[in-house]
Amino acid sequence: RDVIGDDDTGLEDDDDDDEAAAQKKKKRGVPFGADLVFRCRSNADFCVGVEVCQDVWVPIPPSTFLAWRGATVLLNLSASNVTIGKSDYRRDLVCGTSAKLYAAYVYASAGQGESTNDLSWDGQAIAYEAGDFLGASARFFDDESSSRGGDDQASLAVDVDLGRLVQDRARDMTWIANGRHFQDHVRRVRVVDFDFEPPKGDGTLLAYRRVAKRPYVPSDPKTLSLRCYECYNVQVSALVQRMRSSTLKKLVIGVSGGLDSTHALLVCCRAMDVLKLPRSQVFAYTMPGFATTAKTKSYAWDLMRALGVEANELDVRPSCEQMLRDIGHPYAQGHRTYDVTFENVQAGERTNHLFRLANHRGAFVVGTGDLSELALGWCTYGVGDHMSHYSVNASLSKSLIQCVIQWVIDETFFGPEANAVLAKILAVEISPELVPQDDDQDDGQGKLQSSCHRTTTKTTARASSR
């Protein structure tokens, strides 16, 4: 698993004769040094490298070559004394090292029992995995006098996703190529194989791994605010540059009254403001289909008016009915057949109209589909709802889009009238609105509410197609 593709351990092979092998081991002694990697025989992904204290502080630490040799878990046994602010620097150092090496890095500093004649110690232990925080011990913990319990302990236990680390390394060709530039140094790292049998059935496996319910949404409000700021401005600046490069100054977008199209419209409006172009050059179309509710259509109209874009309505049902008749679909004969063809005809007709409108009006189509839909496969290619000239939401999950919209409200970019509509849209249940329902579901039940700053999110099985 190392970057040079070398299985040689760097140690002399044992002789077939047990007695000869024992004599050879006795002569060469026990491998020792900063050039050792310990590899599990039963799981080659479990490969451990060790460095000591200030090894990690230098420009090119030993862990660099250990990781290129295959080490996925890096341990640092440190006698680092504590000074004001040093703990934060250690965190940053360990975080950065684990991120650039695609490794789990566990750092343990000296603590209770060390001499304080000249220096003091805090016993800080921290663990990161490819830049992600896994856990930390309590600092200044005193076993003899402290009665604190629970997580507030001097010891630290974490679960590491070895498969994730191996995959991350395999995907990063730059990381691999950089290691091959130093292959002479990497080959000098010796590999020591060891046997390890993980515990079974004792309830400790994965007991320490906390998997976020919404991994793309930071739980810390300050971090979340910064994440939303970056997401929104990345989208806006990218669209601005796309418009400059294309020399087109007009946009076409479909607006359903759902999350995705709402957010994409906010990006369009902000881009127009940056370019000092009138928002009326955003040609927004709400295109009701067979399952569009009065509530979402009214939200689409209210939002378009509040933002000052050119608001239009184009009913796609007649053209959908024509296509369903042309292809002999059961719905055209009066049957309630709401299959994937029935859904995709609507998605396709909407996109078909938007592209022709863009041709007709000298604009380009801004896409609204998000990363969650792409990951789940809820999208229609060819002439469908995930085709556009430029898709601004393609890298954002739906849960994060919710939060960015809430952030836009908090920042008051578009005024109280638009904010009121945005708050209503955030409170509506996510639905593609492609299949007619037997009962009136426009009563707000089962809402997927925005949980970005204040509440808890309830997820639904299907993401919006718009």
N, C-alpha and C positions, 0 to 999 in steps of 0.2 A: 504493500500500500504506500510505499514511499515514492517520491517524485522521480527518482532515477531508475525505477523498475528493477531494483537489485535485491534479490532475496538473500544475498550473502550476509551472514550475521557479523562478519568482521572478527569472529573468534575462530580458533582452530577447531576443526571437526573432531569429534570424539572417535577414537579408534573402536573397531568392532569388538576388540577384546576388552572385556570389562576391567581387567586388571591393568592393562596398558592405558586405558582411558583414565582410570583412577590416578595412575602415576603422572599422567600428563596434566591433569587438573591440579594435582598437588604442586607440580613444578611451576605452573603459570600463576597460581594463586587465584584470588577472587577479583573479578573485574571491578575497577574503581575509577571514578573520575566523572567529569561533566559531559562525557561523550558516550553515555549509555542510554539505551532505550530498552525497556522491559516489555516484551510482547507475550500476550496470553496465547498459549497453544490452541486452546479450544475456540478462541474468538480473536482473530487478528486485528479487528477494529479496536479492541481494548489494548492499547499500547501506551505505556507510561514513560514520561520523561521527567527528570528531576533537576532542578537547579536550586542554588542556595542564595538567599538574601539578595545582595546587590547584583547578582547575575541579571536580574530582570531590569535593573536601572540603567544598564550600559546601552550604547547605541545598537550593537548587534549582540543580543543575549544568546547564550547557548540554546535556549528553547527554540530559536529560529531553525537551527539545524536539526534539533530533535524532532520538531514537527515535520520538516521535510523528509526525515527518515521514517516517519509514520506515527509518531507519538500523537495521540488524540487527547490524552489527559496529561497535563503538566502540573507538577507539584513544586511549590517553593517553600522550603523550610527556612524561616527568616529569624534573625535576631535583631530586627529593626527596632530601634528605640522610638519612643513617641515624642513628637513635638506638636505645637499648635498647627492645625491644618494639614498635618502629614497624612492622616487617615483618608482624607478626600483625594490626596495625590496618589496614595496607594490604590484606591478604588479606580481612579482614572487610568492608572498604569496597567492594572490587571485587566480592566475592561478592554483597553486598547490592544493589549497583547493577545488576549483571547480572540478578539475580533479579527486581527490581521493574520493570525495563525490558524484560524478555524479550529480552535481547540477549547477544551475545558481547562481553565486555569484556576487552581486552588492555592491560595496564599495563606500561610499560617505564621503569625508573628509571635515572638516571645511574650510571655505575660507573667502571671503570678509566680513568685518564687525566685525571679531573677534579682540580682543585686541592684539596689537603687542608690548605691554610693555615688555614682556619677551620672547615671541616666535613669529614665523611667520607661515603663513598658505598659502597653495596653492590651496585649493578647488578641489583636485583631485577626480574625479569620474571614476570608471572603472568597466567593466562588463565582466565576462567570463562564458562560458557554457561548462562544462565538459572539461576544459582545453583549449577551443577554445576562442580566443579573439572576443568579440562582439562589443565593443566600448569604448570610453573614452571621457571625457569632456576636454575642454581647462583648463589649469592650470593658476593661477594668473589672472583670469578674473575679470575685474572691470566693473560692470554695469554702473557706473556713468561716466567713462571717455573713455571706449572702444567703438570703432565704428566697430569692427570686426563683421562679420555676417556669414551666412551659417553654416557649421559644427563647426566653431570655437566659440562655446558657452559654458557657464558654466553648462547648463543642459545636461542630457544624457537620451536618449530614445533608447531602444533595443527591439527586438523580441526574445522570448525564445521558443525553441522547447521542450515542455514538454514531448511529446511522445517519443522523442529520449532519454531523461533522464530516463524515466521509463523503457524503453527497455534495456538500458545499465545496469541498476541496476539488472533487471531480469536475464540478461545473466551472470552476474558475481556472481557465487556461493560463491566465496571466500569472497566477500564483504558482502553477506547476512549472511554467517556463522560467520564472524567476529562480526557482529552486534548482533547475538544471544548470543555470549559470554558475551555481556554487556546488556542483556535483562532487568536486574533489573534497570539499569540506564535509559534505553530507556522507560520503563513503567512509570517512574516518569514524563516524558514529557507529559504535558497536551495538549489536542486538543480543539481548539475553532473553531466551524463552523461559516462561514459567507456567506452572499449572495453577488453574483457579476454577473452583466449582462454586457458582453463585448460590446463595441460600434459596431454598424452595419452601413455599408454604408457611413461612413464618410471619407473613403480613407486612414485611418491611419493603418489599419491592414496589417501587413507584410511590412509596408513602410520602416522599418529600417533594414530589414534582407538582407544582401548581400550574395547571393549564388554564389560561385566561378564558373566560366565557366568550369574550370578544377580543381576540388577539390583536386586531388592528386598531383598537381604541384604548389609549393609555388610561389607567385608572386615576392617575394624579391629575387634578384639574389644570395645574399650571402647564404640565407637559402636554396635555390634551389641547389646550389653547394654542400652544406653539405649533403642534402638529397640524391643527386646522388652518392656522395662518400660513404655514408652508404649503399645505395642499392647495389651498385656494389660490395663492399667488403663483405657484408652479403652473396651475391650469391657465390662469389669466395671462401670464407672461408668454406661455407657449402659444396660446391662441393669437395673441397680439403679433408675435413673430410670424406665425403662419399667415396671417392676413397681410402683413407687410411683404412677405416673400411672394405671395400669390398676386399681389397688387389689387386684390378684391376687397371692397369695403362694405360688402353686404353679406348677411348671414341668413340662412333658412334653418328653422328648427321646429320640430314637432313638440307640442306641449300638451301633456295629458292631465296635469294636475297631480301627478305622482312625484315621488322623491327625485328620481333620476333626471327627468326632463326639467323639473324645477331648478335643480342645482345647475344643470348645464345652461339654463337660461340666465341664471345669476352670473355665471362666468362670462357669457356673451355680453351682458350689459356692462359688466365691469371692464371688459376688454374695449368696448366702445368708448367708455369714459376715458380710459388711458390714451386711446388714439384720438380723443377729442372729436369723435364722430357722433352724430345724433343716434339715439337708441331706436329711432323710427326706422333705421336701416337694418334692424333685426326683424325679419319677417317671420313671425311666430304663428303657427297653425295648430289649433286643436282639432283633432280628427276623430270624432265619436264613431265607435263601432257597435257591435251587437250587444256588448255588455257594459258599455260606459254608463256610469251612474250620473244622476243629475248633480250630485254633490261634487264629484271630481271635475266635471265639466265646468261647473260654476267657479271652482277654485282656479281652474286654468284661465278662465276669462278674467276673474278678479286680479290674478297675478299679472297677466299681460297688460291690463289697463294700469295697474299700480306702477309697473316698471316703465311704462311709456314706450313700449315697443309697438310695432304694427300688428294688431291682433286680428286674426282671421279664424273662421271655422270652415272646415271642409269635411262633409259627411262621407265616409268611405264605404258605407253600407251598400249603396247602389252598385258600385264597381265590384265589391266583394260578391254580391249576389250574382252579378253577371259572370264572374269567374267560376263560381260554384256551379252555375248552370252549364257553363262551357265544358267543365271537366266531368260533369255528370255526378256531382256529389249528392249524397242522400238528402242533405239539408235543402237543396233546391227543389226536391219533391215533397217537402213538408215534414221530413223526419227530423227529430231532435238528435242529430248526430254531431256531437261537439268533440271531434277528434283533433289530432295534431294538424291535419290538413285544414280544418275549419279555423284553427288558431293562426296558422301560418299564412293563410290567405289574407287575413286582416293585417298582420305584421308586414307582409309583402306589399300590399296595396298602399299602406301608409308610406313606406319607404319609396315606392315607385312614384307617388305623387310628390314627395319632397324633392327627389332628384330632378324631376321634370320642372318643378317650380324653380329650383336653383338655376337650371338652364335658362328658363324663361325670364328670370329676374336678374341675371348676372351676379349670382351669389354662390356660396358653397354651403353644403349641408353640414351642420354640426351634429355629431352623434351624441346619444344620451346613455347608451348601455354601459353598465358598470362591471367591475372585476368579478363580483359575486355571480352575476349571470354567466359570464364567460367560463368561470370555474365549474359551475353546475351544469353548463350546457343549455341554459334557458335562453337560447338565442336562435335567430333564423338567418342563415347565410344565403348567399345568392342575392336575391332582392328581398331583403328582410330588415328587421329592426336593429341589427348590428352592423349594417353597412352605412357608411357615411363618407364625407370627404375628410373629416377630422373629428376624432372621437375624444372629447375632453375628459370623460369619466372612466376610460378604459383601465386605469391603474388604481381606482378607488373601490373599496368594498362598500356595500350598501350601508353597513353599520357606521362606517366613517363618513359617508355622505350625509347621513342624518346629523352627525355632530358638526360637520362643516356648515350646514344650513343653520343650525342653532348658533354657531359662532358668528355667522353673518348677521343674524338677528341681534345678537349681543353687541356687535360692532356698529349697528345702525347705519349700514352703508346705504340703504335704500328708503329709509323713512318709515314712519309708524304705519302707514297704510299697507305697504308691502310686508312689513313685519307681521301684521295681524293675519294676513293671508298665509304667510310662511308657517306661522304657528299652527294654523288649522291643518295645513298639509302634513306637518310632522305628526299630527295626532290621528291621521287616517290609517286604517289597516292597509298593509302592502298587498296589492293584488294586481295581476296583469290585466284584469278586466277584459278578457277575451271570450269567456264562456258565460252565457246568460244564466242567472240564478233563478230558482223557483220562487224564492222568497225575496222580499225587499231587504237587501243587506246594507242599505244606505243609512243605517241607524247608529253607526259608530261603534257597534259591539265588536269585541275582539281586536281592539286597536293595537297597533304597534306604535307605541309612543316613543318620542325622542327621549333618550336616556343619557344624552351626552354630558349633561352637567348636573342633573337633579334626580332622575328616576332610573328604574331598572328596565332593561329592554326585554320584551317578549318576542321571540323570533317566530316566523311563520315558515311553512314548508316551501312556499314558492315565492320567488322574487319577482318584482315588477318587470315587465318587458319594456318599460319606457323609462 
